[in-house]
């Protein structure tokens, strides 16, 4: 466990030494503040559009941070050849995978807290209220979703040759699931034979990341979801993250370390 925590600490320090987080946060803050300063026909409900845009920017920024950070972990260690002294500590390949995952996931969690705190301050200044229950659920489920994505990106970093190709494929897969994953079963209803069966199987096999998007509830100030589905979504996400980590470990065991 000490090896895993040490590796995670290195990943967290690495992320906040880079400019990715700061650039994305400044862009999100500037765009949100610029939109918030606009007064369109004195419409007080414009705050909903402000919240929607801010949350969309937070989701985009978090996806960029999660995928790019996880995608470069193993390839960077191989290119700099620091992976050899790491595995000679002794640090097992499983500990390396779990440590990298934990570091990326915790770093994403810290970034999410900063982003959502800014979001809360902006909305509280407009609405003079802070519905903490739905905010807590939104942040937690967003973080669980990023855990699945980080594990998926780590698996891709072992399978694909370059971090750029891995990041591109992960972005395409994640966006495809977010926008189309929840509709595959409906599309399959209109198909017959093997194609419909394949779509149905795909619908039940993919991790449904769209379940973790609570933006509509936050934007429209709806009530928080029941705690039982919230816990179920948490367990579902952790199981998928564990599956991708196990697959990454198996792939890493079979793969050589030479460039």
Protein Blocks (a to p, Z undefined) as FASTA:
>chain_A
ZZmmmmmmmmmmmmmmpmklmmmmmmmmmmmmmmmmpcghhiaklmmmmmmmmmmmmmmm
mmmmmmmmmmmmmmmmmmnopmmmmmmmpccfklmmmmmmmmmmmmmmmmmmmmmmmmmm
mmmmmnopacfklmmmmmmmmmmmmmmmmmmmmmmmmmpmblklmmmmmmmmmmmmmmmm
mmmmmmmmmpghjllmmmmmmmmmpccfklmmcklmmmnopacddfklmmmmmmmmmmmm
mmmmmmmmmmmmmpcfbZZ
